[in-house]
Amino acid sequence: MRHVSDSVPLPEPLAPNDNAGFCEVFESCRKELFYRAQRLTRTRFDAEDLVQQTAEKAWLSWITAHEKKISRAWLHRIMYHAFIDGTRRKTCERAANGRWRSFRMQQAELSDHARGSNHDTWSDQVDTALSRLQRPARDVLLRVALQGETYDYVAKELNCPMGTVMSRLHRARRQLAQDLRSYALKSGYIKDAA
C-alpha cells in the first residue's frame, strides 16, 4: 500500500553540488518528516530536533557519498536511524547517570563514615586494631573500604603498582580479622565454629 505522500513527485536526480535542489527536496518532505518525528518522539520539541538531525545527517551523507538521488524513503530511513541512535544514547546516559548517582551517594555515606561518624559506632577495640596496622596498609584499607576508592585510583595516588595496593589491603584485612576475632565473638558479630 502506497503512502499518500509517496505519490508527490520528486524533482529529477540531483548532482552532489546542487545545494538548492537538495534543500528543495528536503523542504518538500519536511512536514511529513515532522509528523513522523512527533509520532516517534511524542513531543514537539524533540520532533523538531529530530528533523534537524535528519537534515544534517542527510546533507552530510549526500555530499560525501555523492548520492545521485534523494528520496522520501531515504530521508525517513535516516530519521528513523537518528531516532534509534538518540534513544540508545539517552538510555545509556540515564543508566550511567543512575550508576553515577548511586556511586556518589555511596561515596558520600562512606566519606561521612570515614570523617568521624565512625567513632560514634566503632568501639575502642576497633580503633586500637586500626592503629596497630602499619601506616601503608591502614591508608589503603581506609581509602578502599571506607572511602570507596578503586584499586587503580589508590595505586595512582600512592604511586605504586595496583598489585601492591591489593596485597596491602589483603594484609590489613587479615590482621584486622585476627585482632578483632575475640571482640567479634564477645559482641555476637560472629559465632565460634567449635
N, C-alpha and C positions, 0 to 999 in steps of 0.2 A: 504494500500500500504506500503510495507516494504522499509525502507531506505537502500541504498546500504551498508552503514557502519554497519547496523544491521546484515548483513549476515556474517560478520567476526566472527569466533568462539571465545568465551572467554575461558580462562583456567577453569579447574574444580573448584568447590566451594572452597573457601579459609578458612582456620582456622583463628580465630581472631589474632593469634600471627604470622601469615605468612606475615611478612613485605615485603619481596621480592616479594611475589605473588601479594600483593596489588599494589606495585609500577609497576610491570609488566603490570597489567590490566590497571592501570591509564595511563601509558605511551602509551599503545596501543590505547587509546582513546584521548590522548592529542591533536592531530592535529584536529580532528573533533570538540572537545570542543573549541579549539581556533577559528576555523572558525565560529562556532555558537556564541561565545562570541563577535567576531568582528561584526557580524550582529546585535547583541543586543546593543553593546556599541558604535559602529561606529568609534572607534579609536583603533589603535594597542596597545597603552599604557594601556588603560582601559581594553582591552580584555586580555592582559597578567595578569593584576591584578585580573581580574575575574576568570581566570583559576587557578591562585594561591589560591584564596579564596576557589574555588571549591575543590581543592586538600586538603586544610586544613580542611574544613568542612566535606568532605567525610572521611578523615582519622579519625577525632575525632568521627564521628558518627559510623564508622565501628568498632573502638576499644572499644567504650563504650557500644554500643548496641549489639556487637558481631554478626554483620550481617554474615550470612552464605555464602552469595553470593553477589558480586557486579556486577552491570550490567551497560551497557551504559545508559539505561533509567534512572537508579538511579542516575548516575553521571550528566546527563543532567537536571534532576529534581533539584538536589542540586544546580547546576549552575544557573538555572532559578530563584530559590528562593533567592540565593545570589544576583543576579542582581536586583530583585524586592526590596529586603531589602536595597540594596545600593541606588537605585533610590529614595525610600521613605526617606532614611536618608538625601540624598542630597537635596531633595525638602524641608524637614523640616529645614535643615541648612540654605538654601537660604532664606526661609521665616523668620527664626529667625534673620539672618544677616540683612535682609532688615528692619525688625522691629527695630533691634538694631541701624542700621544706622539712621533711621528716628528719633528714640528716642534721639540719640546723637546729631543730628542736632537741634532738638527742645531744648535740654538741652543747647547747645552752644548759640542758639539765646536767650534763657531765661537768661542765666548767663551773656551774653553781656548786655542785657537789665538791669539786676539787678546790674551790676558793675558800671553803671554810664551813659550809654546812655539814661536811662530812664529820667534823669534830663533834657535832652535836649527837651524831648517831654512832660513831665509832667509839669503841672502848679504849682505855689506856693500853690494853694489850695489843691492839691493832697498831696504835701509834708507835709503841715500843718495837713491835716486829718490823714496821716500816723503817724505823730509824736504824735498825740493825743491818739493813740491806746496804751493800756497797752503793755509793752515790750513782755510778753509771747505770746499775741495774734498777735502782729506785727511780731515777729520772725516766728511763724507758717505760717502766711499769706505770708510773703516773701519767705519762703522756699518752700511752696506748690505751690502758684500761680505763682511766678516768676522763681524759680529755678527748678520747676517741680519734686520735691522730693515726694515720695509716703508717705501716712499717716504712714504706717508701719515703713519706714525708719526714718521719723521725730520722731516718738514715741520712737524708739530705741536710737536715738541721744540725745533726751531730757530726756530720762529715765522716761517716763511717759506712761500711757495706751493710746492706739490708740483712745479711746473714748474722752479722754481729748484733744488730737490734733484736733479731729473733732469738738468738741464744741468750742475750741478757734478759729478755723478757721471760724466757723459759726458766732460767736460773732463779730469777726473782720470784716467780710464782711457786716454784718448787720449794724455795726457802721459806716463803710465807706460809705455805701449806704445812710445813714441818713445825714452824714456830707457833702457829695458831691452832694446831690439832687439839691440844688439851683444852684450850679455851672454847673451840667449836663444840667439843664433846660436852663440856660443862654447860654451855649455853643452849644445847639442843639443836644446833645447826646441822650436826651430823650425828649418826649413831655408831656405836662401836660395833665392828664387824666380828665380834667374838663368838 
